Amino acid sequence: MKRKTSILFFLISLLSACFFTSSAFAYAGSEIGYQVKDAGGQFQDMVGNGVEAGGTGKISAMNVDLGDTLKARGSIQYRTLNENKGWFDWVNEGQPIGDDSNGIQAVRMKLTGQLPYYYDLYYRVHVPNVGWSGWGKNGTPAGSEGLSRNISILQIIVTNKGVLPPGGTFENRFSQAKWTWPVPGHYTITSGVGPRWGLYHDGLDITGNSGDSIVAAKAGVVRLAGPNGLFGNCVVIQNDSGETCYYAHMVRVGCNVGDHVNAGQVIGFVGTTGNSNHEHLHFEVYDADSSLMNPLPYLR
């Protein structure tokens, strides 16, 4: 009887030790710190679990680190989508990521090792004059991918597995599908954004036949519809998401100033007016901060 009691006591002690060890570890989620580089080009101080990092200007870089308790079981990886740069590759904890001259527009993060078995990782961003994105979770994107909006605040929360973050939504209303291709049926690009003939080409030249339809790549308001210098007959649309798109060299326009057009709606027709030597669409795009952007990643 004494031997059975001793064995039972040993098993209870062992289970208790396992329970308290895992419980102590399970509530170590506060051992996460993160910092962002503000509009002034300086990294702010590290903040802890769930604290908002950033301010009113755009964030251009970020850095995340874990405490020793969490590091013993795994790591955290993260990547950013920066304006004019696209998605950067994944980096590990403690490594800054970003670009000093280009703002962050979306983030993705994930836990590695044994950590995903114990925790969920949530993160969201704030876009000035728009609001908070939905929560990203365990590797899904959070931010303005496809909408070209820079973020100003980052929030990260590590919770026990299955525990939801306080408040917010999980619908990422800033993200959307690829933009509509502006010359349906014609996908050849004769010139992209970048150096050309010793100068810098500011848009995409997409081939087409004279009179082929040109459609709006995104929904927005028509700001110009008619002759526009070297652009010839041109339509300028301010997208609902903030970008401004120039559709140039049309044989004629098919919309009016003040019209609100939807993505895929015909706005004009392929031509070669203005400074052009063949039928094509010159498609030029600027983000909400009036910086030139390459729309190709959003079209394909």
N, C-alpha and C positions, 0 to 999 in steps of 0.2 A: 504493500500500500504506500509506503514511504517512497519507493522508487517511482511509482506511477505519479505521485504528487510532484516529485522533483521534475519529471519529464514534462508534466503539464505546465508547471511554473516556468520551465525553460522556454516552452513554445509560446506562452503568453508574453514573456519578456522579449522574445525575438520579434513577435508580431508588433508589439508596442514600439520597439526600437525602429522598426521599418516604418510604422505609421508616423511617428513623430519626425523621423528624418525626412520623409517625403513631404509632410505638412510644412516643415520649416522651409524646405526648398520651394514648395508651391507658392509661398507668400513672399518670395524674394523678388517679385516682379518690379518692385520699386528700384531695384538695382539696374536702372537704365538711365543714361544721360544722353542728351543730344543738343547740338548747337547749330546755328545757321549763320551764314555770312549775309549781312544786311546791305542796303543800298550804298552805304559808305565804304564797302569793301573790307569790313572788319568782322571777324567771328565774334558773335555775342557769347556771353557766359553760358556754360552748360546748364540745362534745366532738367528736372526729374520727370518721372513717369506722369503723363497726362498734362503737363504744363505747356502752355502755348509759347512757342518760340518764334520770334520775328517782330514785325511792326507794321508800318504803313507802306514802306518801299518794297521793291521786289527783292526776293531771296535769290542769290546766285549760286550758293554752295551750302552743303550740310555735312555733318559728321555725327556719327552715332557710336556710343560705347556701352559696354555692359559691365556690371559689377562682377567681382570674383566668383560669387556664388553661381551666377548664371554661366559664366565662362567655363566653369567646371563641367557643364553639361552640353555645351554647344556654343553657337555664335549667332550673329545677325548679319545679313547681307542686304545691300540696298543699291538702287540705281536711280538716276534722275533723267527726266526729259527736259533738255534745255533749249531755249529758243535758238533757232538757226543751227543747232548742233545735233538734234535727234536724241535718241536714248544712249546714254553712256553704259558701258559694261558694268556688271555687278562688282562691287567692292566689299571687303570685309570690315568688321567693326574697327573703329579707330582710324579709318582712312577717309579724309575729306574727299568729296566728289562735287563737281560742278564746274562753272566757268565764270571768271570774274566779270566778264562783259556781257554775259547772256543769262537772263533770269531762268529759274526753274519753273516748269509748267506742270509737271506731274512727277509722282514718286511711286516706287514699288519697293516693298521690303519683305523679308522672310526670315524666319528662325531656322536654324540648322541643328544637326546632331540630335540629342534627346529632347531639346527644348520644345519642339512642336507637340510632343506627347503630353506636356504639362501646361503649356500656355497657348494663348491666341495673341496674335500681334495685330493691332488696329492702328490706322493712321489716316489723317485727313488734312486737307489744306484749305486755306482761305484765299479767295481771289477778290481784290479790291473792287468795290461797286457791284459785286455779284453775290458773294456770300461763301458759305462753307460747301465744300464738296461732300459727297457721301463718304462713309468710312471704307477705306480699302482694308483688305484682310489677307494675311498670309500669302503675299505675292501678287495680289490683284492691283491694278493701277488706281491711284486716286489723284485727281487733278483735272487739268483742262486739255488732255490729249485730243488733238483735232480741232481745238478752239483757240489755240495760241494765246492764252492768257497767263501772265506771270503770277506767281503766288507770293503772298506777303507773310503768311503765318503757317507754321507746321505744328501739328499735334500728334504725339505718338503715345499709345497706351498698351501696356502688356497686362493681360488679365489671366486669371486661372482659366484652364480649358473649359470652354462652354459659357463663360461669363461675358455678357455683352457690355460694351462701353456705355457710359451714361450719355443719353441724348443723341441727337444727330440721326441721320438716315443711312441706309446702305445702298441707296440708289445714287449712282454717280452721275448727276444731271449735267455735269460739264463735259463728259465724254460723249462721243458719237461715232457713227460709222465713218468710213472714208468719204471724202468729198465726192461730189458727182463730177465725172469727167466732162470737161466743158465742150468738147467737140465729139459728139456721139459717133462711134464707128470709125474714128480716125485716131490712132494711138502713137503715130510716129512723131518723135520730138527731134527737130533739126538743130535746135540750140537749147541748152539748159541755162540755169542760173550760174554765172561764173565768168571767168576770163574768156574773151572772144576777140580775135583780130586786134590784140593789143589793148583792148578796152575791157570793161566789165559789162556783161549782159545781165539785165535786171529781171528777166522773166523767162518763161518757157515759150518756145515757138513750136506750135503744134500744127502739123500739116492738115490740109482739107481742100476740098474743091470749092470753087466760087459758088456761093449761094447755099452751102451746107449750113445747117442750124448750129448756132452756138447757144449753150444753155448756161444758166447760173450754176456755179459750183456749190454755192451755199445760199441759204435764204438771206435776204437783206433788202435795203432800200436803195433805189437807183438815185445816185447823186449827179450823174452826168450822162447824157445820151445824145451824142452828136459829134461834130468835128472837134478834135483836140490836138492841134499841132502835128508833130511828127507821128502821133498815134493814129492819124486819120480819123475815120468814124470810130468812135470809142464809147463804150459803156463803162461807167464806174459805179460799183455797188459797195455800199458799206454793209458788211455782213451783220446779222443780228448778234453774232458772237464777237464782234469788234474789229475784224480784219477789213481792209479795203482792197477790192479787186479791180484791176484794170483789164478790160477785154478790148484789144486794139486791132486796127486794120480792117474793120468790117466793111463789106460792100454797102450795107445799110443796117441801121439799128432797128430793133423790134420791141422797144419799150420806151417809157417816158419818165422824165425826172419826177420823183415822188412816188413812183410805183413801188409797192412791196412785192417782190418776186420770191417764189419758192425754188429750192434746189431742183434742177432739172427743167425749169421753165425756160422756153426760148426767149432770148433777149436780143438776138441779132443774127447776122449771117456772114460767113467767111468771105473775106475779100483781100485786097492788096492796096488799100488806100493809105495815104501818109508815106512815111519813110519805109517802104517795103518793096521787095523785088519779086515776090511770088505770093500766091494765095496761102494764107496761114492765119492762125490766131496767135497774137502775142499776149500771154497771160501773166500779169505782174501782180504781186500781192504784198501788202504791208500789214504788219500786226497792229494790235491796238495801241502800241506805243510809237507807231509810224516808222518802225524799223523794217527794212526789206527782209522778206523771208522766202525760203524756197518751198513752194507748195507741193512739190513732187511727192515727198513722203506721205502727205495726206491724201493724195490722189490715187496712190497705188499701195 
